[in-house]
Amino acid sequence: MSARVRKFIGGIGIVGFVAVYAWAVIMIGERLPDHWAAQLAFYAVAGLAWGVPILPLISWMNRGRQ
């Protein structure tokens, strides 16, 4: 598979994952207590955690590059 096709598939996968992830974060965030510290902690972790599951996909997209 060419690098161009891998990047296209990976790009679609990333956009799809981020859309589902954002929806899930919003649904969970609506059920949080109204305390500002709980919301701050949740959204700080959720805002950083989306990158971890994407790393294998990015690695796959860049496979074979020199």
N, C-alpha and C positions, 0 to 999 in steps of 0.2 A: 504494500500500500504506500502510495506516495505521501510525502510530507504535507502536501497541499490538502489532500483528502483527509488525513489525520487531523489537521488543524481545523478543517471545516466541521468534521464530526465532533471534535472536542469543543469547538466554539458553541455549537448547538447544545451539547451536553452541559456546558457551563451555564449558559443562559437558562436552560430548563431547570437545572439544579437550584440556581439562585432564586428563580421565581417560586419554586416549591418551598425552598428554605425560608424565604421572606414571608410567604403565606403562613407557614408553621409558626414562625416567630411572632407574627401578629396575633395569631389565634391563642398562643400561649400567653403573650403579653396582656391580652384583654382579661385574663383570669388572675393576674397578679394583684396583690394588695395595693391599695392606693398610696402606700408609703414610698416616698421618693428614693430612699436608699435601696429598697428591693428592686424598684424599676431600673435604677442606675446600674446596679450589679448585673441584673439579667441582661439588659441591652448591651452592656459593655462586653460581657462574655459572648453573647449571641453575635455581636458585631465582629468579633475576632474569630469565632469558631467556624465560620463558614469556609474559611480557607483550608482547613485541615483535610476535609474530604476531597477537595479539589486537587490537592497535590499529586496523587497518583495519575489523575487524568492529564494534568499538565506535563508530568514526566512522560506519559505515553505519547502525548502530542509532539514532544521534542525528541523522541527517540530517533536515532539515525542522523541527527544533525552533527555537522563537523564544526 
